[in-house]
Amino acid sequence: MPIYNDTRHKVFISYYHYDDQWYKNRFEELFGNVLINKSVMDGDINTDLSTDYIKRLIQSGYLTDTSVLAVLVGPNTWKRKHVDWEISAALSKKVGGYSGLVGILLPEFPLSNNRYNYDDLPPRLADNVKSGYAEIYTWNDACSSSTTIKSIIETAFNNRVNKAHLIDNTRTQYVNNRG
């Protein structure tokens, strides 16, 4: 991992709100002093609004100036349309330029012999791990210290330029949640 500077990057945290809220809150508690949180907060968006309108709000109001999208990946995150939309927007040059992308596997994420299965990741994240654009870390490794998470975020930030040619955003966006 590269040595990081003192820059606080703008990070959008994508996660499955129902299952993984505790981890999102904990991530903010642990690292709110080393990054600028650009995530949607509870109550920010009225869930009664149309799907297309919510998608546009997230893109224009939250992801436009985000430099890194961190996906907290639990066992059901791959099913969530909002997570897919957030990753897609972060990888779209039309939505404020490319964002770096990193996945953090939560402790409940199914590992076999300390290895993950691509099918258990959000598909758009898996595409970008396979291409070499994004990287995956476990919660325990990534969240072990502020120095570690800053280095991970800095690497993802640098990938926006150094590895932009590896971005794979070709999948059709989810219309509905899966599973």
C-alpha positions in Angstrom: 0.0 0.0 0.0 1.3 3.5 -0.8 2.2 6.0 1.8 -0.7 8.5 2.1 -0.7 12.2 2.5 -2.9 14.3 4.8 -5.6 14.8 2.2 -9.1 14.0 3.5 -10.9 12.4 0.5 -14.6 12.7 -0.1 -16.0 9.1 0.4 -19.5 7.9 -0.3 -20.3 4.8 1.8 -22.6 2.3 0.0 -24.2 -0.4 2.0 -27.4 -2.4 2.6 -29.3 -0.1 4.9 -31.4 -2.7 6.6 -28.7 -5.3 7.3 -25.5 -3.3 7.6 -26.4 0.0 9.3 -24.4 -0.8 12.4 -21.2 -1.2 10.3 -21.8 2.0 8.4 -22.3 3.9 11.7 -19.1 2.3 13.1 -17.1 3.1 10.0 -18.1 6.8 10.4 -17.2 6.7 14.1 -13.8 5.2 13.4 -12.8 7.2 10.4 -14.9 10.4 10.3 -11.8 12.4 11.2 -9.7 11.1 8.2 -12.3 11.3 5.4 -15.2 13.5 4.4 -18.4 11.5 4.4 -20.6 12.2 1.4 -23.1 9.4 2.1 -26.9 9.7 2.3 -27.9 10.0 5.9 -31.1 8.5 7.3 -34.0 10.9 6.5 -32.1 12.7 3.8 -34.3 11.3 1.0 -38.0 10.6 1.2 -38.4 7.0 0.2 -41.9 7.7 -1.1 -40.4 9.6 -4.1 -40.1 7.9 -7.5 -37.2 5.5 -8.1 -35.9 7.6 -11.0 -36.0 10.8 -8.9 -34.2 9.1 -5.9 -31.5 7.9 -8.4 -31.0 11.4 -9.7 -30.9 12.9 -6.2 -28.1 10.4 -5.2 -26.2 11.1 -8.4 -26.4 14.9 -8.4 -26.5 15.6 -4.6 -24.1 13.0 -3.2 -21.9 11.3 -5.8 -21.0 14.3 -8.1 -18.0 15.4 -6.1 -17.2 12.1 -4.4 -13.6 10.9 -5.0 -14.0 7.3 -3.6 -17.0 4.9 -3.2 -16.5 2.4 -0.4 -18.9 -0.5 -0.5 -19.6 -2.3 2.8 -20.4 -5.8 1.6 -22.5 -8.0 3.7 -24.1 -11.3 2.7 -27.1 -9.6 1.0 -25.6 -6.4 -0.4 -25.4 -7.9 -3.9 -29.2 -7.9 -4.1 -29.7 -4.2 -3.5 -30.6 -1.9 -6.4 -29.4 1.2 -4.6 -26.0 -0.3 -4.2 -25.8 -1.1 -7.9 -27.0 2.4 -8.8 -24.4 4.0 -6.5 -21.6 1.9 -8.0 -22.7 2.6 -11.5 -22.9 6.4 -10.9 -19.5 6.4 -9.2 -18.0 4.8 -12.3 -19.8 7.1 -14.7 -17.8 10.0 -16.2 -21.1 11.8 -16.6 -21.6 11.9 -12.8 -18.8 14.2 -11.8 -16.0 12.1 -13.2 -14.8 8.7 -12.1 -14.6 7.8 -8.4 -12.3 5.3 -7.0 -13.9 2.0 -5.9 -13.2 -0.3 -2.9 -15.1 -3.1 -1.3 -14.9 -3.9 2.4 -16.2 -7.4 3.3 -18.1 -7.3 6.6 -17.6 -10.0 9.2 -20.9 -11.8 8.2 -19.8 -12.0 4.6 -19.4 -15.6 3.5 -15.8 -16.6 3.1 -14.5 -20.0 2.3 -10.9 -20.6 3.4 -10.5 -16.8 3.7 -11.5 -16.4 0.1 -14.6 -14.7 -1.3 -16.7 -15.8 -4.2 -17.4 -13.2 -6.9 -21.0 -14.3 -7.0 -21.5 -13.1 -3.5 -20.3 -9.5 -4.3 -22.5 -6.9 -5.9 -22.0 -7.8 -9.6 -20.7 -4.4 -10.8 -18.2 -4.4 -7.9 -17.1 -7.9 -8.9 -16.7 -6.8 -12.5 -14.3 -4.1 -11.4 -12.4 -6.3 -9.0 -11.9 -8.8 -11.9 -10.7 -6.0 -14.2 -8.2 -4.8 -11.7 -9.8 -1.4 -11.1 -11.2 -2.1 -7.6 -9.8 -4.0 -4.6 -11.5 -6.0 -1.8 -10.5 -6.0 1.8 -12.0 -7.6 4.9 -13.5 -5.4 7.6 -10.8 -6.6 10.1 -7.9 -5.7 7.8 -9.3 -2.5 6.4 -10.6 -1.1 9.6 -7.6 -2.0 11.8 -6.4 1.6 11.9 -6.8 5.1 10.5 -3.5 4.7 8.7 -4.7 1.5 7.0 -8.1 3.0 5.8 -6.4 6.2 4.6 -4.0 4.1 2.6 -6.8 2.0 1.1 -8.8 5.2 0.2 -5.7 6.8 -1.3 -5.1 3.8 -3.5 -8.7 3.8 -4.7 -8.4 7.6 -5.3 -5.2 7.1 -7.4 -6.9 4.3 -9.4 -9.3 6.9 -10.8 -6.5 8.1 -13.0 -4.0 5.3 -13.1 -6.5 2.6 -13.8 -9.4 4.4 -15.4 -9.0 2.3 -18.5 -9.9 -0.8 -16.5 -13.4 0.5 -15.4 -16.2 -1.9 -16.3 -19.5 -0.2 -16.1 -21.2 -2.1 -18.9 -23.9 -4.0 -16.9 -27.5 -3.0 -17.2 -28.5 -1.3 -13.9 -30.8 -3.2 -11.6 -34.5 -2.2 -11.9 -35.5 -4.0 -8.7 -33.9 -5.6 -5.7 -32.8 -9.2 -6.3 -33.5 -12.3 -4.3 
